[in-house]
Amino acid sequence: MPQVGFGIVGCGMIANFHAEAVKHMRNAKIVACFDTFPASAERFAAANPGVTPYAKYEDMLKDPAVQIVTICT
């Protein structure tokens, strides 16, 4: 089964809970994140290796690695 890539919108405290849940899902991985505060997306990505931070929501949605988006706002 191919791996499913998750994008996270909103990189505050709740995003960490979602990231932990995705880690326990078979064939799933967080691959991207977005926050209206770019520094928050950068921090989240730094704490989660392999995650690409985005400053524009539209750019994250264009990432072919993102199949599912979880909203954490």
Backbone hydrogen bonds, N-H to C=O, Kabsch-Sander energy under -0.5 kcal/mol:
donor,donor_aa,acceptor,acceptor_aa,energy
4,V,27,N,-3.3
5,G,3,Q,-0.5
6,F,29,K,-2.9
7,G,68,I,-2.7
8,I,32,A,-2.0
9,V,70,T,-2.5
10,G,8,I,-0.6
10,G,34,F,-3.1
15,A,12,G,-0.8
16,N,12,G,-0.8
16,N,13,M,-0.9
17,F,13,M,-0.9
18,H,14,I,-2.0
19,A,15,A,-2.7
20,E,16,N,-2.0
21,A,17,F,-2.0
22,V,18,H,-2.5
23,K,19,A,-1.8
24,H,20,E,-0.7
24,H,21,A,-0.9
25,M,22,V,-1.7
28,A,25,M,-1.2
29,K,4,V,-2.1
31,V,6,F,-3.0
31,V,29,K,-0.5
32,A,6,F,-1.5
33,C,52,T,-2.1
34,F,8,I,-2.4
35,D,54,Y,-0.9
40,S,37,F,-1.8
41,A,37,F,-1.2
42,E,38,P,-2.4
43,R,39,A,-2.3
44,F,40,S,-2.4
45,A,41,A,-2.5
46,A,42,E,-2.3
47,A,43,R,-1.8
48,N,44,F,-0.7
48,N,45,A,-0.7
51,V,48,N,-1.6
52,T,31,V,-2.4
54,Y,33,C,-2.3
60,M,56,K,-1.6
61,L,57,Y,-2.1
62,K,58,E,-1.1
63,D,59,D,-0.6
63,D,60,M,-1.2
66,V,63,D,-1.8
67,Q,5,G,-2.9
67,Q,65,A,-0.6
68,I,5,G,-2.1
70,T,7,G,-2.8
72,C,9,V,-3.4
72,C,70,T,-0.6
